[in-house]
Amino acid sequence: PPLPRRRRHTRLQPVTGVQTCALPILYVDKDMRRMGIGRILHDELERELKDRGILNMYACIAYPKEDDEYLDKNSAMFHAHLGYRLVGEFYDCGYKFGRWYNMVWMEKLIGEHI
């Protein structure tokens, strides 16, 4: 059976070596999409994370093999439009809406790695 839903922390902690990484979670209501709200929220979040010394942003996105009534590939395309790149795909590992989905990991480098 699927595990219960849990919220994740914004920072990948307390693992040494990833204190400069963030896995932020943003959701925009389905009825409010395609109005620029996601872009505004993401851009402000990215600025705030940069100010706090974050260098990398990550996205873990449920990804259907084929679009269905619950999920499509728009989130991954939105993140790509924002400058994220695909770094991995896990198969049949995300369970929601009574079905299994793939998960994709995407990454955006937002700070200078010196």
N, C-alpha and C positions, 0 to 999 in steps of 0.2 A: 504493500500500500504506500501511497505517497506520504512524504513527511509533512508536518504542519508548516505553514508559511512563517518565516521569521524576517525581521528587518535587519539589515546589515549596517555596520558602522560606516561612516563616510571615509575614514582613513583605514588603510590596511595596516593594522597594528596588532599586537606589539612586536611583530617580527622585525628583528634588526635588519636594516638594509632597505626597507621600503617605507621609511617615514616620509619620504618625499613623493609618495604616490597616493592617489585618491581614487576611490570607486564611488563617485557620487550617484545618487539615484533621483531622477526627476521623472514625474509622470504628469502629462497634460491630459485633462479630461477629453474623451473621445469627441465630444461635441465642440471642443475648443481648438481642435487641431487645424493646421493649415492657415493660421492667422498670424504666425510669427512669434507666438508666445514662447514656444520651446526654444527658439533661437535667442530671444531676449533673456530668458532664464539661464540658458547655458552660457551665454557670453558673460553675464554678470557673475555667475558661479566661477567661470574660468578666471576672470580678473581677480576675484577674491582668493581663489586657491593660489594663483601666482604670487599675490601679495603675502601669502602665508608660507611661501617657500616650496610649494608643491611643484614638481617638475613633470610628472606624468599623470595623465587622466586615463582611466579605464572604463569600459562599458561591457557588461555581461548581459547579453540580449537573447531572449527566447526567440528562436528562429525556426519557422515551420518549413517542412520539406516542400509543402504546397500551401498557399494561402488558404485559410478557412474562415469561418464566421467569427472566430475569436482573435485570430492573429495573422498578420501579414509581415512582409519583409521591410516595411516602411521605416521602422526604427533603425535598422542597420543602414539603410540608404541615407537616412537623416544624419546619422553619425558620420558616415563617409563624407557627406556634403560639408560637415563641420571640420573635416580634416583628420578624422580617425582612420586608422588602417586596420584591416583584419589581421589578427595575430594567431587565431586558432578557432577551430570548430569542434564541438563535442557532440556526439550523436546519441539521440534518444536518452538524454540525461535530465531534461526539465519536464516535470509533470504538472500540468495545470489544465483546468477545464475538462478533466476526465480523459486526457490524452497526453502522449509523449511528444516532446519537441526537442529539437537540437538547441544548443546554446552556442552563440558566437562570442568571442572575446575580441574587443577592439581597443586600440591604444592611440592616444594623442600625446605627443611630447609638447609641453607648453613652456618649459623653462630650459635654460642653458645648462648642459651637463659639463661642468668644469672640474 
